[in-house]
Amino acid sequence: MSEPDSFDPRAFHAQFDIAMIVACSRNGVIGRDGDLPWHLPEDLRHFMRSTKGCPVVMGRKTYESLDKPLPSRLNIVVSHSMKDPGLTGVMVVGGLDQAIEVARRAIDEGEVGAPIWIAGGGTIYTQMMARTELVVRTLVDCVVDGDASFPDLDPELWTMRTSFRVDADDRHDFGFEIEWWERISAQK
Ligand SMILES: NC(=O)c1ccc[n+]([C@@H]2O[C@H](COP(=O)([O-])OP(=O)(O)OC[C@H]3O[C@@H](n4cnc5c(N)ncnc54)[C@H](OP(=O)(O)O)[C@@H]3O)[C@@H](O)[C@H]2O)c1
């Protein structure tokens, strides 16, 4: 998979302070029973490439859905109940303001690079939508049931900068489109 010509996603992402990354179905579903409703290796690769070396903010349930903390990133887990696991690259904070503060400090101190990625799940996307300048959305060609979702993007507030398509094949049950949406007031 390669992105559209003359578009360097990592350089583009680094211009933003807070960005969101998500994969959702045509009906807005992002998760089911604590897991993803699909297996899309190229989308996972896109997620890993995009977020590498950056702070990644996530809810406690999303953190628990991972096999292990995301490597080469600062995992910032938001929770009222979770104890700090004492693992390198993982911090637990009690709220989203604190998560953003910790991430900004780590960027300022050169430990990680911009942007601050908001990586779900549904409760975190909803709370952070108003503070986000960029949404990198994978729109999966399916309609599925689930218990976590991503809100629609209001066309009055968001404009698509570019997109890139991956078709279904023997490794991917569904085709998908990766879309880069900028908040209209944040256009660079
Ligand atoms: N498709 C995708 O791109 C994508 C991305 C991420 C996740 N997912 C999926 O989404 C699902 C999980 O999403 P979810 O919405 O159920 O859960 P979630 O947002 O990952 O986690 C919810 C938990 O986060 C903590 N939390 C949320 N807001 C908080 C706040 N303001 N202050 C302190 N703590 C806060 C609470 O933890 P405590 O209960 O410990 O207080 C809450 O129970 C899974 O199925 C996962 O696979 C999909």
PDBQT file of the ligand as one rigid body, heavy atoms in Angstrom, charges set to zero:
ROOT
HETATM    1  N1  LIG A 201     -12.084   0.664  15.061  1.00  0.00    +0.000 N 
HETATM    2  C1  LIG A 201     -11.281   1.472  15.744  1.00  0.00    +0.000 C 
HETATM    3  O1  LIG A 201     -10.615   2.333  15.173  1.00  0.00    +0.000 OA
HETATM    4  C2  LIG A 201     -11.193   1.329  17.226  1.00  0.00    +0.000 A 
HETATM    5  C3  LIG A 201     -10.284   2.099  17.961  1.00  0.00    +0.000 A 
HETATM    6  C4  LIG A 201     -10.247   1.949  19.340  1.00  0.00    +0.000 A 
HETATM    7  C5  LIG A 201     -11.091   1.051  19.971  1.00  0.00    +0.000 A 
HETATM    8  N2  LIG A 201     -11.957   0.320  19.227  1.00  0.00    +0.000 N 
HETATM    9  C6  LIG A 201     -12.904  -0.597  19.867  1.00  0.00    +0.000 C 
HETATM   10  O2  LIG A 201     -13.757   0.165  20.705  1.00  0.00    +0.000 OA
HETATM   11  C7  LIG A 201     -14.179  -0.638  21.809  1.00  0.00    +0.000 C 
HETATM   12  C8  LIG A 201     -13.846   0.079  23.106  1.00  0.00    +0.000 C 
HETATM   13  O3  LIG A 201     -14.471   1.346  23.120  1.00  0.00    +0.000 OA
HETATM   14  P1  LIG A 201     -15.418   1.802  24.340  1.00  0.00    +0.000 P 
HETATM   15  O4  LIG A 201     -16.078   3.075  23.940  1.00  0.00    +0.000 OA
HETATM   16  O5  LIG A 201     -16.276   0.650  24.760  1.00  0.00    +0.000 OA
HETATM   17  O6  LIG A 201     -14.371   2.035  25.518  1.00  0.00    +0.000 OA
HETATM   18  P2  LIG A 201     -13.085   3.016  25.664  1.00  0.00    +0.000 P 
HETATM   19  O7  LIG A 201     -13.476   4.390  25.219  1.00  0.00    +0.000 OA
HETATM   20  O8  LIG A 201     -11.898   2.398  25.038  1.00  0.00    +0.000 OA
HETATM   21  O9  LIG A 201     -12.849   2.971  27.229  1.00  0.00    +0.000 OA
HETATM   22  C9  LIG A 201     -13.851   3.413  28.119  1.00  0.00    +0.000 C 
HETATM   23  C10 LIG A 201     -13.229   3.622  29.472  1.00  0.00    +0.000 C 
HETATM   24  O10 LIG A 201     -12.293   4.698  29.423  1.00  0.00    +0.000 OA
HETATM   25  C11 LIG A 201     -12.306   5.406  30.653  1.00  0.00    +0.000 C 
HETATM   26  N3  LIG A 201     -12.725   6.794  30.422  1.00  0.00    +0.000 N 
HETATM   27  C12 LIG A 201     -13.458   7.290  29.390  1.00  0.00    +0.000 A 
HETATM   28  N4  LIG A 201     -13.600   8.620  29.511  1.00  0.00    +0.000 NA
HETATM   29  C13 LIG A 201     -12.925   8.974  30.638  1.00  0.00    +0.000 A 
HETATM   30  C14 LIG A 201     -12.692  10.209  31.282  1.00  0.00    +0.000 A 
HETATM   31  N5  LIG A 201     -13.155  11.380  30.789  1.00  0.00    +0.000 N 
HETATM   32  N6  LIG A 201     -11.959  10.213  32.418  1.00  0.00    +0.000 NA
HETATM   33  C15 LIG A 201     -11.468   9.045  32.930  1.00  0.00    +0.000 A 
HETATM   34  N7  LIG A 201     -11.651   7.834  32.344  1.00  0.00    +0.000 NA
HETATM   35  C16 LIG A 201     -12.374   7.809  31.216  1.00  0.00    +0.000 A 
HETATM   36  C17 LIG A 201     -13.271   4.672  31.562  1.00  0.00    +0.000 C 
HETATM   37  O11 LIG A 201     -12.467   3.693  32.215  1.00  0.00    +0.000 OA
HETATM   38  P3  LIG A 201     -12.776   3.207  33.741  1.00  0.00    +0.000 P 
HETATM   39  O12 LIG A 201     -14.052   2.422  33.622  1.00  0.00    +0.000 OA
HETATM   40  O13 LIG A 201     -11.589   2.376  34.086  1.00  0.00    +0.000 OA
HETATM   41  O14 LIG A 201     -12.921   4.456  34.568  1.00  0.00    +0.000 OA
HETATM   42  C18 LIG A 201     -14.207   4.011  30.571  1.00  0.00    +0.000 C 
HETATM   43  O15 LIG A 201     -14.892   2.895  31.092  1.00  0.00    +0.000 OA
HETATM   44  C19 LIG A 201     -13.470  -1.964  21.647  1.00  0.00    +0.000 C 
HETATM   45  O16 LIG A 201     -14.334  -2.861  20.975  1.00  0.00    +0.000 OA
HETATM   46  C20 LIG A 201     -12.279  -1.635  20.764  1.00  0.00    +0.000 C 
HETATM   47  O17 LIG A 201     -11.825  -2.760  20.021  1.00  0.00    +0.000 OA
HETATM   48  C21 LIG A 201     -12.026   0.437  17.870  1.00  0.00    +0.000 A 
ENDROOT
TORSDOF 0
